Amino acid sequence: MPHPNQTFTELESRWHTERWPHLAKRQLTYNDIEPALDALAANEQLAHTVIGSSYLGTPIRRLSLGQGPMVVLAWTQMHGNESTATAAVLDWLQLLLNEQPTDLPADWQELVTLHVIPMLNPDGAAAGTRETAQGIDMNRDALAQQTPEGRLLWQQVQTLKPSVAFNLHDQNPYYAAGEGGDPATIAFLAPAYHPDKHVDGARLRAKQLIAHMRQVLSHWLPNGIGRYDDTYSQRSFGDAIAGTGASTILIESGEHRDDPSRQVARRLNVMALQAGLAALLSGVYQDYSLADYYAIPDNVSDGFVDIRIRNLTIDDGEHPPYQVDVCLNRDPDHQQSYLLEFVGDSTGQQGLEEVSGTGLKWQQLPQLGAVANSLLAHVREQLSQR
């Protein structure tokens, strides 16, 4: 169904034809994005800067568009295994360069300077790890700044002095948008800059912008948008950058059913970023209240598992049989394998895939943490014979 706002109908259609097709995968490395970076940098509208390098020497690049007084800074992949928004920001720049979206004023580049750092942790990206090559979680390095990548980010903030900052991440697949909600395909946060969680003008603007972005995305995700807890974290860059007076917005890309490479979240990141940019320039975000922000459901951890088998009978032939729910999650180290996550009453959780085990049996006592491929294969075989 088309979006009620014609601008987003057009933008979504353009995304499908103009996105970078080779970036349609779950894990991106610097080698993956370098051709897109080079192609974008060749456009005379866009300024390209190598701002430094990673611990292992890979370039860290910034792409800039516009020359206006309002500064917007977006960065991605400070966690190396969180690639979704990296593809999204490169798509977004491509769309902005190819054709001006209809929701932006003709002179928007005279009003805004947009800076994008598409991959802040290329070493972690190459290794497929959250941490940098030093083994440090960069997003817990805002105080000590022991990583060259973290120091670069802080230098950019101090030099550019952004009015609005987009901190773009991926979250694990198991978050739910509220108790019993859909998978949280997108989650937002306007981070606190002090333990008392005070809301100054900049943080109010961040919350209003989020409320607007949520409203735009709700067409595609009526029950799939969550809101993170805003407990202050002094070691985290989002909180530290909020403390500089920037309206700081965390966007976390999450799971969507039947979308293992997170292309739904990729597309919706583009829509959210465009909605935020347009709202800044039009002032429409001011129509939203704090109540609109807090109406976004909590981002509930462990609301989902990969596969939930309900009412499976366990009967090892030696002990009394019993009926339980069995929950399986993918082995993070071997994506083709599943581990036994939970046995018992799974009320309050949902499966990204739901399987009815009623009338089915498993002839072994389950062991938590064990590889469950044979259990799953046995259940599927029984189902196929019905």
Steps between C-alpha positions, in 0.01 A plus 500: 500500500643843409610729782239771574776757449578502127860600568568170675318299234735656246806459721424135565460436128829675428677303774410172331664611174783728620637326811844339489408140407833343601443609861199270546661274760513477877873566557683778315872570495699797375572312178124465448426870537813646337355497144192689619716746697716564195199545271335745738825689557527555124182710505594868502214586738652287772816570699716203593743498792718226649475596866749239623551128516413203716739330741608266218530781248179486295381846388198651675318731263245777531261606224346848523213659310379860523650811651231630732527614864300209645742210538378139497747220577425130450735209565465124463665174592686610810422137583661303218229235471215753468484575128139586419521876528827513306315387188213732590703822524672423170157443344378826654786703355442339161132599508580855609755542224296343220184704551384743765219348711181701478483556876817714498510869408678587176784667692538232765874465444536869593324427828665174613839334492464124519806297606500119484769265635392168344721255689671607821640157591633336182726263695205356690304487176773291337504261796121497541534609863333764712833619634793675333829324421611595852216295645327816625131577469530845345161606628634463855807709420358852521681576827837326463523535120749216476406424137614714207152454353335639813740795506415570137128507572549738793725725289230516232240598757725768647593636157166480319279589801191318368153627578362150443690171531381160374664206679419194287521141625357146472336316787466128553203321337308433818363842597125557491318829457315484830375195686353268239585736215662423169878474464651845556623558146585859595568632850567861601651686793572861587782425745538679831803721556481489882384243759194712579379457137422871473333608175654822368411663168733280296376177655139613461566554130651150474188349658271701275696395192479136610124530548472632146722228355297239684181644352645476148629144550179376663350457153741209446545400864177564692614269782872467437660817643649507849651755738813430702536567871681830553711415803809721482828336397799727548732275295272497193552739211132572442460628854826694483408662169156591634691683773656730239158643415436290190152355456621140504291219354581132527349279229538125547427265211336176603338186366207472265343162429644320197768765449833357621712765324295785654407669175169618651686679777746638242217653298325639807821661624504699176138603552564598862809706418320680219200565726730644765685726256179631343340557840799702617466732203121530508467519878222240493670313787378778731147365462598199714508481878691300758187287533536401134856384566404301809209342313757294310498152660795387709769309313465170687807276509447124460148550370581262216692182424583366156272195521240419763357147498186504714359202692764245403482171689827377652499123545831318540324164564642470852335785690156663510434697181428872524399783268701822466586787271846476349682812377796497262740776397760503227853421608679836457818319396333255261198662338372171356470349848247556776555484876242403760422830672202420725277213616177553691221758491600768245205730565612857428736398222435453130680316226611669184386162374215333691459121486216302655641194677160370606494125446873485428763324710871527569659192654785664693520715809591851383828666603517878496776637280527180298493500122136443405522432127393137539202600717388756244547256211298236687216743566494614138495140379202417723318808374564403138340160561172640628 
